[in-house]
Amino acid sequence: MNKRRIITIVIGFLFFSAMWIIHDSIAKNDGGFGGADQEKMMEVWQELITPGAEHKALDFFVGDWTTKTKMWMAGPGGPPMESEGTVAFKWIMGGRYLCEEHTG
């Protein structure tokens, strides 16, 4: 076997050994994240994933828009290519992400 293969095997063994140790320590700790701790973690998680003021600031973009684009494909001295289109912005996934769909 070459050195690279031996190193890969050793790293793999160490990784799976560490995962096994972590798994055992969680299992011995009364099932890991159960009971009241899990409920508290879920409350904190819900607070963290709730859209906030930063999302509200993006409401300006929601709706349908017309676009006009210029591109200089022939270089700075050449004539620009122009195109027109539309874009629709809408909130998805409970207001967490702003989806942008272009046409044209």
C-alpha positions in Angstrom: 0.0 0.0 0.0 1.2 3.5 -0.7 1.3 6.3 1.9 -1.8 8.1 0.6 -4.0 5.0 1.0 -2.7 4.3 4.5 -3.3 8.0 5.5 -6.9 7.8 4.1 -7.6 4.6 6.0 -6.2 6.0 9.3 -8.2 9.3 8.9 -11.4 7.2 8.1 -10.8 5.1 11.2 -10.3 8.1 13.4 -13.4 9.8 12.0 -15.7 6.8 12.6 -14.2 6.2 16.0 -14.9 9.8 17.0 -18.5 9.5 15.7 -19.0 6.3 17.7 -17.7 8.0 20.9 -20.0 11.0 20.4 -22.9 8.7 19.7 -22.3 6.7 22.9 -21.9 9.8 25.0 -25.3 11.2 23.7 -27.0 7.8 24.2 -25.7 7.6 27.8 -27.0 11.2 28.5 -30.6 10.1 28.7 -31.2 10.0 25.0 -29.3 13.1 24.1 -31.5 16.1 23.4 -34.8 15.0 24.9 -37.4 16.5 27.2 -37.3 20.1 28.3 -34.0 20.8 26.6 -35.4 19.8 23.2 -38.4 22.1 23.7 -36.2 25.0 24.7 -34.0 24.4 21.7 -37.0 24.4 19.4 -38.3 27.7 20.9 -34.9 29.3 20.3 -34.8 27.8 16.8 -38.2 29.2 15.9 -37.1 32.7 17.1 -34.0 32.5 14.9 -35.8 31.4 11.7 -38.6 33.9 12.0 -38.3 36.6 9.4 -37.3 40.0 10.9 -36.7 43.6 10.1 -34.1 42.7 7.4 -36.7 40.8 5.5 -39.2 43.6 5.9 -36.7 46.0 4.3 -36.8 43.8 1.1 -40.6 44.2 0.7 -39.9 47.1 -1.6 -38.9 44.6 -4.3 -42.0 42.4 -4.1 -44.2 42.7 -7.2 -43.8 42.8 -11.0 -41.2 45.0 -12.7 -40.1 45.8 -16.2 -36.4 45.6 -17.1 -34.1 47.1 -19.7 -30.6 45.6 -20.0 -27.5 46.8 -21.9 -24.6 44.5 -22.5 -21.3 45.4 -24.3 -20.4 42.0 -25.9 -18.1 43.6 -28.5 -16.0 45.4 -25.9 -16.1 48.9 -24.5 -16.0 50.6 -27.9 -18.6 48.5 -29.6 -22.3 49.0 -29.7 -24.4 47.7 -26.8 -26.9 44.8 -27.1 -30.2 45.8 -25.5 -33.0 43.6 -24.3 -36.2 44.2 -22.4 -38.0 41.9 -20.0 -40.0 41.5 -16.9 -39.1 40.3 -13.4 -41.5 39.1 -10.6 -40.4 39.1 -7.0 -42.3 37.1 -4.4 -41.7 35.7 -0.9 -41.3 31.9 -0.5 -40.8 29.5 2.3 -42.8 31.5 4.9 -41.3 34.8 4.0 -37.7 33.7 4.5 -36.5 33.9 0.9 -37.2 36.4 -1.9 -37.7 34.5 -5.2 -36.8 36.4 -8.4 -38.2 35.2 -11.8 -36.9 36.8 -15.0 -38.5 36.7 -18.4 -37.0 38.2 -21.5 
